[in-house]
Amino acid sequence: MSDRFRVAVVGATGVVGTTMRALLSERKFPASEIVPFASARSAGRELDGVPVRPLIDGVDLEGFDVALFSAGAGVSREWAPRFVAAGATVIDNSSAFRRDPDIPLVVSDVNPHALEGHSGLIANPNCSTMQMVVALAPIHRAAAIERLVVATYQSVSGTGKRAIDELEAQARATLNGSEMPAPEVYPEPIAFNVIGAAGSFADGDDHTDEERKMMFETRKILEDESIGVAVTCVRVPVRVGHSLAVNLQTREPLSAEQATELLSSAPGLVVEDVPTPLRSAGHDEVFVGRIRRDESHPRGLSMFVVGDNLRKGAATNAIQIAELLVGDRELLAGDRGAARAA
Ligand SMILES: NC(=O)c1ccc[n+]([C@@H]2O[C@H](COP(=O)([O-])OP(=O)(O)OC[C@H]3O[C@@H](n4cnc5c(N)ncnc54)[C@H](OP(=O)(O)O)[C@@H]3O)[C@@H](O)[C@H]2O)c1
């Protein structure tokens, strides 16, 4: 049996897909072939010397071991099951399957055990949740988190390539003394501004979809439905790197010094005084700082968590999951392997 794997990258022309392709090479993923897929708009393009395959009826999906999806929830709903049916294990970056109780929602350093017995589809969490739970998991294991109050400061790359272009065009126009182009991606200008509601509102809901994702996904990944989560998601004019101001209370006492010690030795985390998105960009780790006692509560702690949303918030975690899978063929096959063996 070959020890190299055929990999499909779906959404390969986007900001997450581009980061995925770079990381597969940077991390020396044991790929025999990496095939880029995107929309019909990208037909004729080549990426890393390989023609992009448009996802249209009749496209060849056979023979992939792993498919990394980052092309939006609609594309995932339609095409991920087709890749699974053709034999691939899909790791999906969109929100399409995260709420399905039968589909594991995995952060490689937090709940890799959830991969066992998967049925071909694995969900990668939302970027802000991903970064936050890497920092929360060691605290939750030691002292059981009872409640979280979080404000995010999310960069525009979290919305994709068009949003980066929008920030840059608005900033350039302002600095050149011209009129700012009208916003298209966000409801308000994002350059030199802050938008106090990141994501969109479903009918009648007073929380955005980003906020709902953080509330739901935090509990699913930490496997504790009792955790209270209050969250405000905010969009800021930062290119790459999401930041989160996190206030939490634990059920058991935990001092700021103990929390700092726990986080200093936790996988995937770097403790520093005041992390910033600019410094986090290009790194796979999550950075945590400002760890301090919340003087308003006997078991309260506050901290500031920062990470590269395109890396650990999306591509790095997806590839870390793929690395776990290809390191163990039974794990890669999931319950399909068990079905074959039975
Ligand atoms: N950005 C982040 O920080 C982040 C973090 C976690 C998860 N995600 C998720 O990752 C996904 C992609 O995000 P992104 O930021 O990379 O967006 P993006 O830069 O806008 O890229 C979108 C990608 O999807 C492809 N695509 C769009 N419609 C398609 C279709 N009908 N068929 C096939 N391919 C299609 C695009 O191909 P064309 O170039 O051909 O249009 C492009 O490759 C989203 O589900 C997002 O929620 C993003």
The ligand as a Gaussian input file, in Angstrom:
#p B3LYP/6-31G(d) Opt

LIG

0 1
 N      -11.283000      33.057000       5.716000
 C      -11.262000      32.452000       6.894000
 O      -10.606000      32.883000       7.866000
 C      -12.035000      31.197000       7.085000
 C      -11.865000      30.513000       8.277000
 C      -12.567000      29.334000       8.470000
 C      -13.416000      28.888000       7.501000
 N      -13.564000      29.586000       6.341000
 C      -14.483000      29.042000       5.342000
 O      -13.758000      28.658000       4.182000
 C      -14.567000      28.851000       3.032000
 C      -13.839000      29.696000       1.999000
 O      -13.446000      30.900000       2.577000
 P      -12.369000      31.874000       1.911000
 O      -12.173000      32.906000       2.935000
 O      -11.189000      31.154000       1.368000
 O      -13.230000      32.489000       0.666000
 P      -12.742000      33.095000      -0.735000
 O      -11.398000      33.713000      -0.655000
 O      -13.885000      33.939000      -1.179000
 O      -12.639000      31.806000      -1.700000
 C      -13.763000      31.047000      -2.077000
 C      -13.314000      29.813000      -2.849000
 O      -14.468000      29.000000      -3.114000
 C      -14.548000      28.753000      -4.523000
 N      -15.931000      28.660000      -4.960000
 C      -16.911000      29.577000      -4.812000
 N      -18.071000      29.123000      -5.383000
 C      -17.788000      27.902000      -5.886000
 C      -18.568000      26.915000      -6.573000
 N      -19.853000      27.115000      -6.880000
 N      -17.955000      25.762000      -6.926000
 C      -16.651000      25.556000      -6.636000
 N      -15.868000      26.440000      -5.992000
 C      -16.436000      27.598000      -5.600000
 C      -13.856000      29.948000      -5.159000
 O      -13.466000      29.602000      -6.473000
 P      -13.403000      30.723000      -7.662000
 O      -12.098000      31.442000      -7.480000
 O      -13.408000      29.892000      -8.904000
 O      -14.592000      31.610000      -7.512000
 C      -12.676000      30.120000      -4.203000
 O      -11.686000      29.154000      -4.497000
 C      -15.890000      29.420000       3.543000
 O      -16.771000      28.332000       3.763000
 C      -15.513000      30.036000       4.857000
 O      -16.593000      30.096000       5.748000
 C      -12.896000      30.731000       6.106000

